[in-house]
């Protein structure tokens, strides 16, 4: 593919392109970038098991999810593992609440947040829980990939991964998810998921003896323009929904343009 091709991404992602690897697979599919949302917190907390708050040690209840990422670097004609990339993950707990959010009374907590460096085959893994839902959004996990820890030089890619709705329905029959009302938004009703090619971001999970596991392949064109964040922003807040109990973003962030925060509690990473 020539860099003159209109589909070649200046910022590092493209809509529908793959490179076949030496074993004949097409793991290297450029994934669509999706909005970060107003609640990202750069905790820089390097750990694989992100279920507990690092201060109290209290672990979030929920069905275990072993979440993996395989990060590749794409060029015009090659696909190679990207090592030493920083993979950052954050998502809501079973109640739909994010950590380190003032309006949710979770400031100073860091459950369900963490970073890992990719190894020599581009792999990074996390132990977490199946995320909970909140109003107006399909069930999702946020992730960010940075090519290095040098903020002035690093290529940055931000997106979200989603889950099969039927599987989510089955998971939500279990505690602690079953203690809540039915979720109000499927993927087909989520304006972020409806963006081009977001279906590529549905995590293919397998049931295990302890819960579920799944790995997402993320292939990036890192040679494009360096930007603080290349993620596509379809809305200021990444969607029409509000995090549980409404939301007010952390200081320095604008509240979602189409949602007004209720009287108390909420705020953290997610749309």
Buried (B, 14 or more C-beta within 10 A) or exposed (E): EEEEEEEBBEBBBBEEBBBEBEEEEEBBBBBBBBBBBBBBBEBEBEBBEBBBBBEEEEEBBBBBBBBBBBBBBBEEEEBBBBBEBBBBBBBBBBBBBBBBBBBBBBBEBBBBBBBBEBBEEBBBBBBBBBBBBBBBBBBBBBBBBBBBEEEEEBBBBBBBBBBBBEBBEEBBEEEBBEEBEEBEBEBEBBBBBBBEBBEBBBBEBEEEEEBBBBBBBBBBBBBBEBBEBBBBBBBBBBBBBBBBBBBBBBEEBEBBEBBEBBEEBBBBBBB
